Amino acid sequence: MNKAPLKAQHWLVFVVVAVLFFAWGAWLMRSGEVHPLANLQQWRDVLLQPLAEDELTLGDVQAVAPGELWLEPRLDGARLFYRASLEGEGGGWLLEAELRLSLEQRDSLMVAQGLQTGDAELALGQSLIDQMAGFSIASLNLSAPQALASERVAASLGQPRLSLELADGQAWVYPQWGLTVHLRGDDVALLHAVPKGAFAPHR
């Protein structure tokens, strides 16, 4: 009996199995790839980076996301927020940017709107947004959609410089953007950004 054809068949089976195995492994690797969020990378460039340099204005934010101004009376002084919705690959995000105002400007807004401390917050008109387009943004919050995996943020922004354990989760810190990413479990809850100078040690 000629064993050569039989050995050739064994080798052929081995090669086929090996090819299938490596193809399956490659498919698993591709299917396990974490894709960055293109929208978050865009927002990094047009929102986070300018804010980090303390150059972000209300007009810049409005150009990215049309929204509304809200005046919020507080015991420690009125605060003015710009709120908008953003659509991203991971779902709907909520944006809230606080405008930088002097105490006199806060008091003036309260008087102009007839508000007192303890009153409910009030939505302001579009005309005021236009008038205040050049005002600086003091801080920015981006509330993430539900079940947004933290690994997708890491794929978009890179690994954080610092990771902190908090009472209600974890925080990733990106000081180059004045950014803190708050996590709940493996999901992203909130991105909070301020000018990066706020992260510098005070002497």
C-alpha positions in Angstrom: 0.0 0.0 0.0 1.3 3.4 -1.0 1.5 5.6 2.1 2.7 8.8 0.3 -0.8 9.9 -0.8 -2.1 9.3 2.7 0.7 11.5 4.2 -0.1 14.2 1.7 -3.7 14.1 2.7 -2.8 14.4 6.3 -0.6 17.4 5.5 -3.4 18.9 3.5 -5.8 18.5 6.4 -3.3 20.0 8.8 -2.8 23.1 6.5 -6.5 23.6 6.1 -7.1 23.4 9.8 -4.2 25.8 10.5 -5.5 28.3 8.0 -9.0 28.1 9.4 -7.6 28.5 13.0 -5.6 31.6 12.1 -8.5 33.1 10.1 -10.8 32.6 13.1 -8.2 34.2 15.4 -7.9 37.2 13.1 -11.7 37.6 13.1 -11.8 37.5 16.8 -9.2 40.2 17.1 -11.0 42.4 14.6 -14.4 41.8 16.3 -12.8 42.7 19.6 -11.3 46.0 18.4 -12.5 49.1 20.3 -13.4 51.8 17.9 -12.9 55.5 18.9 -15.8 57.9 19.0 -15.3 60.2 16.0 -17.6 62.8 17.6 -15.7 62.9 20.8 -12.5 63.4 18.9 -14.1 66.3 17.1 -15.4 67.8 20.3 -11.9 67.5 21.8 -10.6 69.7 19.0 -13.4 72.3 18.9 -14.5 72.4 22.6 -12.0 70.8 25.0 -8.8 72.1 23.5 -10.0 75.8 23.3 -11.4 75.5 26.8 -8.1 74.1 28.1 -6.4 77.2 26.7 -9.1 79.4 28.2 -10.2 80.6 24.8 -13.7 79.0 24.4 -16.6 81.4 24.1 -20.3 81.0 24.1 -20.4 81.7 20.4 -18.0 78.7 19.8 -20.2 76.4 21.8 -23.4 77.5 20.0 -21.7 76.9 16.7 -21.3 73.2 17.7 -24.6 72.8 19.4 -27.6 75.2 19.2 -29.2 75.5 22.7 -30.6 77.8 25.4 -29.3 80.0 28.1 -30.6 79.3 31.7 -30.2 81.7 34.6 -30.1 79.9 37.9 -30.5 81.9 41.1 -28.4 80.6 44.0 -27.5 81.6 47.5 -23.9 82.1 46.5 -24.9 84.2 43.5 -26.6 83.6 40.2 -25.1 81.3 37.6 -25.6 81.3 33.8 -25.6 78.1 31.9 -25.8 77.2 28.2 -27.5 73.8 27.6 -27.8 71.8 24.4 -28.1 68.3 23.1 -25.5 66.6 21.0 -25.8 63.6 18.8 -22.9 61.2 18.8 -22.1 57.7 17.7 -22.7 56.4 21.2 -26.1 58.1 21.4 -27.4 61.4 22.7 -25.2 63.6 24.9 -26.2 66.6 27.1 -23.9 69.6 27.1 -23.9 72.2 29.9 -21.4 75.1 29.8 -21.2 77.7 32.5 -20.4 81.3 31.5 -17.8 83.3 33.3 -19.5 86.3 34.9 -18.5 88.9 37.4 -20.6 89.4 40.5 -21.9 92.7 39.1 -22.9 90.9 35.9 -24.7 88.2 37.9 -26.6 90.8 39.9 -27.5 92.8 36.8 -29.0 89.7 35.2 -31.0 88.9 38.2 -32.4 92.5 38.3 -33.1 92.5 34.6 -35.0 89.3 34.8 -36.9 90.2 38.0 -35.5 87.2 39.8 -34.6 86.7 43.5 -32.6 84.2 45.3 -34.6 81.0 45.7 -36.6 81.5 42.5 -36.7 78.7 39.9 -34.2 78.8 37.1 -35.3 80.7 34.0 -34.7 80.2 30.3 -33.5 83.3 28.5 -34.1 84.4 24.9 -32.0 84.0 21.8 -31.2 87.7 21.7 -29.2 87.4 24.9 -27.2 84.5 23.5 -26.3 86.7 20.5 -25.3 89.6 22.9 -23.2 87.3 25.1 -21.5 85.3 22.2 -18.1 86.7 23.2 -18.3 85.7 26.9 -15.8 83.1 28.1 -16.8 79.6 29.2 -15.7 78.8 32.7 -16.5 75.0 32.7 -18.1 72.4 30.5 -20.0 69.2 31.3 -20.8 66.5 28.7 -23.2 63.9 30.1 -22.7 60.7 28.3 -25.4 58.4 26.9 -26.2 55.3 28.9 -24.0 52.2 28.5 -21.2 54.1 26.8 -18.1 51.9 27.5 -15.2 53.6 29.0 -12.8 51.8 26.7 -14.3 53.8 23.8 -13.4 57.0 25.5 -9.9 55.8 26.1 -9.6 54.8 22.4 -10.7 58.4 21.5 -8.6 60.4 24.0 -5.8 58.0 24.8 -5.0 56.6 28.3 -5.5 59.1 31.2 -2.5 60.6 33.0 -4.0 59.8 36.3 -6.8 57.5 37.6 -8.6 58.2 40.9 -10.9 56.1 43.0 -14.0 58.0 44.1 -16.8 57.1 46.5 -19.2 56.6 43.6 -16.9 55.2 40.9 -13.6 56.2 39.3 -12.2 59.3 37.6 -9.7 59.5 34.7 -7.8 62.8 34.6 -6.4 64.4 31.4 -4.6 67.5 32.7 -3.6 68.5 29.1 -7.3 69.3 28.4 -8.3 70.2 32.0 -10.6 67.2 31.7 -11.9 64.7 34.2 -13.9 61.7 33.0 -16.2 60.2 35.6 -17.0 56.5 35.4 -19.6 54.3 36.9 -18.4 50.8 36.7 -17.2 50.2 33.1 -19.4 53.0 31.7 -18.8 56.7 31.3 -21.1 59.0 33.3 -19.7 62.5 32.7 -16.9 64.5 31.1 -16.1 67.7 33.1 -13.7 70.2 31.6 -12.1 73.5 32.8 -9.2 75.6 31.7 -6.0 73.5 32.2 -4.6 76.3 34.3 -6.9 75.1 37.1 -4.8 71.9 37.3 -1.6 73.7 37.8 -0.2 73.7 41.3 -0.8 77.0 43.1 2.2 78.6 44.8 
